[in-house]
Amino acid sequence: MQELMIITSILLALTLIILVSVQPRESQRFFRDLTDQIGKPGYWQSQRGLKATTLLVSLSLLGLLLILMLLQY
């Protein structure tokens, strides 16, 4: 049982690494005025499925690691 949970956590961690590396990046320019963002899509409006999948995988990995820590204690 514990071996299965460890293998699952390794697979979730690798999946999370791949999902984060696939996501698009935006260059941050701190001198840009906030009015430049008017009319542009928000963070969740572009590639909503990929970002939601990344969030779900990270939450499931967190939950699995917490369960593993409780079982070890």
C-alpha positions, 0 to 999 in steps of 0.5 A: 500500500505504501509503495503504491502511494510513493509511486503515485506521488512520484508520478504526480510530481513528474506530471506537475513538473511537465504541466508547469513547464508547458504553461506560457510565460509572461514577461514582467515589466514593473514599469508598465502602468495598470491601464495597459492591462485594460481589455486584455484577458485575465490569467484564467481566461487563457488556457483555462484547462491547462491551468485548472489541471495543474491546480488539481494535480498540485492539490492532489499531490499535496494531499497525498504527501500529507497522507504519507506524512501522517502514515509515517508518523 
